[in-house]
Amino acid sequence: MRILVVRTDKLGDFITALPAMYVLKQHNPDNKIIALVAPMNKALALTCSFIDEVIVDDGQSSVFSLAKKLKKANIDASVTLFSNTRVALAQFLSGIQTRIAPATKIAQIFYNKRVKQRRSEVKMAEFEYNLALTQILFSDIKLQYPKPLLQFDDAQKEYEKFCQKYNITKEAIAFHVGFGGSSDANWNLDEYEILIREALHVNRYSVVLTFGPDEKSLKEEMQKRLQGTDAAFYLSNYGIVNFAKLISSFKLFVSTSTGTYHLASLVGTPTMTFFGDSKFASAARWKAIGDEKLQKHYMLPSDEAKRAEMFETVKQDLLNV
């Protein structure tokens, strides 16, 4: 069976879809898994052995152009993990016989197998809701998947090159101070500077600050703040796959609940992550797909006194890594 799995939003959202794609492939190795993804996620999708084909949707082309792409792929069934009217109509026009999706928004009228999930109630994590949709296609499907789900044979080689270039002599702790995706809570730069200086002072690990390719000004700001320290500053200009290989060798990845957090967990890196104090932004909804024992979650309160107390907890936990 040729199965289309649709998740065309940002990096973290796409990573929450990967367990669903894995179990669909494992259910029957003859299944061909076709991922419909945003351009930013193409390279990562192509590295996954359980994805057979990748179709890119830029979100700008006409619905008829997208429908033509899908029709050409000769798809038997689709599982749409997050829908909008455009991708729903394109699937309908392409003639896919079995079209599964959550029963939300106007888009649901274009699917013939609609599932009431009420994700806003947060009874499960996002990736668990995604897995649940696969059971509509195969009622006896097994939902277990390996953790980490993605590994690279040449990751250690990439890390060794990185260590040589940046003079990394100990195990590395990474701080990713930027925002992104659905994250709505984070420490400010003053608070991050305190945490980073504390980690540097202990002198147990090398400290690396990582930045996305569009965060050059943020990198320069943190370099000014931490001038004279041994911190390394890494701007990820070599693509998401290269970045995934690199962070898979880190001792710890510290960040808000953004795409890079999900990427770190995908490749098996322990995480220390900051979430908003609401159901929508919570760890209950957005916990990563990796081993839960390697994830440490903090819900940042809006109350200033409670936030200060939480900051001291984080500082202490960081020193005890």
C-alpha positions in Angstrom: 0.0 0.0 0.0 1.2 3.5 -0.9 0.5 5.7 2.2 0.7 9.5 2.2 1.5 11.0 5.6 0.9 14.8 5.7 2.6 17.2 8.1 3.5 20.4 6.3 4.2 22.7 9.3 7.4 23.5 11.2 10.4 21.4 12.3 9.1 20.4 15.7 5.7 19.5 14.4 7.2 17.4 11.6 9.4 15.5 14.1 6.2 14.6 16.1 5.0 12.9 12.9 8.0 10.6 12.5 6.8 7.9 15.0 3.6 7.6 13.0 5.5 7.1 9.8 7.8 4.6 11.4 5.0 2.4 12.7 3.1 2.5 9.4 6.3 1.2 7.7 6.9 -1.5 10.3 3.3 -2.7 10.2 4.1 -4.0 6.7 7.5 -3.4 5.2 5.9 -3.5 1.7 4.0 -0.3 2.6 5.5 2.7 0.8 5.5 5.7 3.1 5.3 9.0 1.2 5.8 12.1 3.4 4.3 15.5 2.4 6.4 18.1 4.1 7.4 21.8 4.1 10.6 22.6 2.2 12.5 23.1 5.5 11.9 19.5 6.4 12.8 17.8 3.1 16.5 17.0 4.0 15.6 15.5 7.4 12.8 13.4 5.8 15.2 12.0 3.2 17.5 10.7 6.0 14.8 8.6 7.5 15.0 5.0 6.3 11.3 4.4 7.0 10.3 7.1 4.6 10.3 5.9 1.0 9.4 9.1 -0.9 9.2 12.8 -0.1 6.8 15.3 -1.7 7.5 19.0 -0.9 4.7 21.5 -0.5 5.8 25.1 -0.4 2.3 26.2 0.7 2.3 28.8 -2.2 1.4 26.8 -5.3 -2.2 26.3 -6.3 -4.3 23.5 -4.9 -4.5 22.1 -8.4 -0.7 22.0 -8.7 -0.5 20.1 -5.4 -3.3 17.7 -6.4 -1.4 16.9 -9.6 1.7 16.0 -7.6 -0.4 13.7 -5.3 -2.2 12.1 -8.2 1.2 11.3 -9.9 2.3 9.6 -6.7 -0.5 7.0 -7.1 -1.5 7.0 -3.4 -3.8 4.5 -1.9 -4.4 6.1 1.5 -3.5 9.3 3.3 -3.1 10.1 7.0 -3.2 13.8 7.6 -1.8 14.7 11.0 -2.5 18.4 10.8 -4.8 19.7 8.1 -5.8 22.9 6.3 -8.4 23.4 3.6 -5.8 23.5 0.8 -4.1 20.2 1.5 -7.5 18.6 2.2 -9.0 19.7 -1.1 -5.8 18.7 -3.0 -6.1 15.1 -1.6 -9.8 15.0 -2.6 -9.0 16.2 -6.1 -6.2 13.8 -6.5 -8.5 10.8 -6.0 -7.0 9.3 -2.9 -9.5 6.6 -1.9 -9.0 6.6 1.9 -8.4 9.9 3.5 -7.9 10.0 7.3 -7.6 13.2 9.4 -8.7 14.8 12.7 -12.3 16.1 12.6 -11.4 19.7 12.9 -12.0 22.9 10.9 -13.8 23.2 7.6 -11.1 21.0 6.0 -12.7 17.9 7.5 -15.4 17.8 4.8 -12.8 16.6 2.3 -11.8 13.5 4.3 -13.9 10.3 4.4 -12.5 9.0 7.7 -12.7 11.7 10.3 -11.5 11.2 13.9 -12.6 13.3 16.9 -9.4 13.9 18.9 -9.9 17.3 20.6 -6.2 17.9 20.9 -6.8 21.1 22.9 -7.8 18.9 25.8 -4.3 17.6 25.9 -5.2 14.0 26.9 -2.1 12.9 25.0 1.1 14.4 23.6 1.0 15.7 20.0 3.0 12.7 18.7 0.7 10.3 20.5 -2.3 11.9 18.8 -0.5 11.3 15.5 0.2 7.7 16.3 -3.5 7.2 17.2 -4.5 8.2 13.7 -2.6 5.3 12.2 -4.9 2.9 14.1 -7.7 4.1 11.8 -5.9 2.6 8.9 -4.7 -0.5 10.6 -6.6 -1.4 13.8 -3.9 -4.0 14.8 -0.9 -1.7 14.2 1.8 -1.7 17.0 2.7 1.8 18.1 6.1 1.1 19.6 9.2 2.7 18.0 12.9 2.8 18.8 14.4 5.6 20.9 16.4 7.3 19.5 14.4 7.1 16.3 17.2 8.6 14.1 20.9 7.7 14.3 23.8 8.5 12.0 26.8 6.4 11.2 29.0 9.4 10.7 27.8 11.5 13.7 31.0 10.9 15.7 33.2 12.0 12.8 31.2 15.3 12.5 31.5 15.9 16.3 35.2 15.3 16.2 35.7 17.9 13.5 33.5 20.3 15.5 35.6 19.7 18.6 38.8 20.3 16.8 37.6 23.5 15.2 36.1 25.0 18.4 38.7 23.6 20.8 36.2 21.5 22.7 38.1 19.4 25.2 35.3 18.1 27.5 31.8 16.7 27.0 29.6 19.6 25.6 26.5 21.2 27.0 24.6 23.2 24.5 22.5 26.3 25.1 20.1 27.3 22.4 18.7 30.7 23.6 16.5 31.5 20.6 12.7 31.2 20.2 10.7 29.5 17.5 7.7 27.3 16.6 4.9 27.2 19.2 7.2 28.1 22.2 5.8 30.9 24.2 8.1 30.8 27.3 11.8 31.3 27.7 14.4 32.9 29.9 15.6 36.3 28.8 19.2 36.8 27.7 20.2 38.2 31.1 19.0 35.0 32.8 20.6 32.8 30.1 23.9 34.6 30.7 23.7 33.7 34.4 23.0 30.1 33.6 25.8 29.9 31.1 28.3 31.6 33.4 27.4 29.1 36.2 28.0 26.2 33.8 31.3 27.7 32.8 32.4 28.3 36.4 31.9 24.7 37.3 34.3 23.9 34.5 33.1 20.3 34.2 31.9 20.5 30.7 32.6 22.6 27.6 29.8 25.1 26.9 28.5 25.6 23.4 25.9 28.2 22.3 24.0 27.1 19.1 22.1 29.4 16.7 19.9 28.9 13.7 21.1 30.3 10.3 18.8 33.4 10.8 20.1 34.2 14.3 23.4 35.9 13.4 22.5 39.0 15.4 21.6 36.9 18.4 24.9 35.1 18.2 26.8 38.4 18.1 24.8 39.7 21.1 25.7 36.6 23.2 29.4 36.8 22.0 29.5 40.4 23.5 27.9 39.3 26.7 30.3 36.3 27.1 33.4 37.9 25.8 36.5 36.5 27.5 34.9 33.2 28.4 35.7 29.8 27.0 32.2 29.4 25.5 32.0 28.3 21.9 29.5 29.9 19.5 28.1 27.8 16.6 25.9 29.2 13.8 24.2 26.3 12.0 24.9 27.1 8.4 25.2 23.6 7.1 21.7 22.4 7.1 19.4 20.6 9.6 20.9 17.1 9.0 24.4 18.3 9.8 23.1 20.0 12.9 21.3 16.8 14.0 24.5 14.8 13.6 26.4 17.4 15.7 23.9 17.7 18.6 23.5 13.9 18.8 26.9 13.9 20.5 26.2 16.6 23.1 25.9 15.8 26.8 22.8 18.0 27.2 20.7 20.4 25.1 19.2 23.3 26.9 16.5 25.4 25.2 12.9 26.5 25.1 10.3 24.1 23.5 11.3 24.8 20.0 12.1 22.7 16.9 15.8 22.1 18.0 14.6 20.6 21.2 12.6 18.1 19.3 15.6 17.5 17.0 17.8 16.8 20.0 15.4 14.3 21.5 15.0 12.6 18.0 18.7 11.8 18.0 18.9 10.7 21.6 20.4 13.8 23.3 19.3 14.5 26.9 17.3 17.8 27.1 16.5 20.5 29.6 13.5 22.3 28.2 11.3 25.3 29.2 7.6 25.4 28.5 4.8 27.9 28.8 2.5 27.6 31.8 -0.6 26.7 29.7 -2.2 23.6 28.3 -1.4 24.6 24.7 2.3 25.2 25.4 2.8 22.6 28.1 5.2 19.6 28.2 2.1 17.4 28.4 1.3 18.3 24.9 4.8 19.0 23.4 7.0 16.5 25.2 9.5 15.1 22.7 9.5 11.7 21.0 12.7 10.5 22.6 13.2 8.6 25.9 11.3 10.4 28.6 14.0 9.6 31.1 16.3 11.9 29.1 13.9 14.8 29.2 13.7 17.4 32.0 10.8 19.7 31.7 10.1 23.1 33.4 6.9 25.0 33.2 7.8 28.7 33.5 5.3 30.6 35.6 4.1 34.1 34.7 4.2 35.1 38.4 7.6 36.9 39.0 8.3 35.4 42.4 7.5 31.9 41.2 9.6 32.5 38.1 12.6 33.5 40.2 12.1 30.4 42.3 12.0 28.2 39.2 15.2 29.9 37.9 17.1 28.9 41.1 15.8 25.3 40.6 17.0 25.3 37.0 20.4 26.7 38.0 20.8 24.0 40.7 19.8 21.2 38.3 22.2 22.5 35.7 25.1 22.4 38.2 24.2 18.8 39.1 24.3 17.5 35.5 
